[in-house]
Amino acid sequence: MEIVTARLALRRPAPSDVDAMFEIHSNPDCCRHNPSDLLTDREDAKRLFLRWDDHWRRHSFGYWVAAARDAGAVPGAGPGATVGFCGLRFVRFREREVLNLFYRLDPAYWGTGLATEAADAVVTWAGEHLPEWPILARVRPENVPSQKVAVRAGLSRASHLDEPGEDGPDWMYTIRWPAAGS
């Protein structure tokens, strides 16, 4: 399954993506706000790929590879070059199954709007294919760019859901969150 945007092709990860997964997830800048996500070796990246692949096998969706769609679509990236990752996976949050929205790009592409483009496409896809599922994005209070991506992708700040996270406080952004009492 592939999602195509103006500049990106989002596709299911393959074993050949382990190096790109390691490159991005071992970059301290990429994991500044989520240091527990920092990978230390290629074996970590293989295990990460296997977790992502398991979700895909069980649910037919998950975290996509965000790649430059064609020549000139993403300055500095050739056709098919990985610029990052974006997608959804099931997580348990407050006794409820929800979709976690994830996006992480190579710093070379920060500030280009690609994270928003990918996140918006993924949220739109979920609205068409998984409309009954709420989406949740956990964002650190100091990660303003990530907050902006969540909002531009259609999520709203849900401060009543904030909680401590593994790497510090999590501010919550949601879409299709059930009304209180339901």
Order of alpha helices (4+ residues) and beta strands (2+ residues): beta-beta-alpha-alpha-beta-beta-beta-alpha-beta-alpha-beta-beta-beta
